[in-house]
Amino acid sequence: MPSTVRPATADDLAAVRLVGILSWPPTYGPSRGAGFVVAGLDRYWSDEAIGAAIHEGRIDVACHEGEVVGMAEIDRLDDDVVLWKVYVIPEHQHRGIGRRLVDAAKSRARAIDGDLVTEYDNGNAVVRGFYLREGFVDDPAPWPGTDAVWMRWSSPAGP
């Protein structure tokens, strides 16, 4: 059964946090260390941070057999939508779940006639390849002083 993507609800808070808790250590631990992982989980995956994003309608979840196995968080950035997070629990990766989450973010960008922008850690070839396959291209950072690599997916022009 394929996974489904839907807007997160308040009942998804613990499950969304679990996605971060299970995905951040293998994603960032090897390159950034345990301190970075712990600080990031405390800052970006807290009840307050995730709860606010869910309340504001900025998180979509991917469910497989009724279980939340992935999530994406978006926000507005000027006239575009920025994809801040897209994570899938490691044992559910490579099944098209990340692609479905990105497709949902693309739909949100199309709904406002905007583009979808995102960023990732420089040197993360796996993430770069994923975004290239999803139609993203390199894009200048929206502000100076960031070490992140920014990419943009442009909404197709309307009829």
Buried (B, 14 or more C-beta within 10 A) or exposed (E): EEBEBEEBEEEBBEBBBBBBBBBBBEBBBEEBEEEEBEEBBEEBBEEEBBBEBBEEEBBBBBBBEEEBBBBBBBEEBEEBBBBBBBBBBEEBBEBBBBBBBBBBBBBBBBEEEBBBBBBBBEEBEEBBEBBEEBBBEEBEEEEEEEEEBBBBBBBEEEE
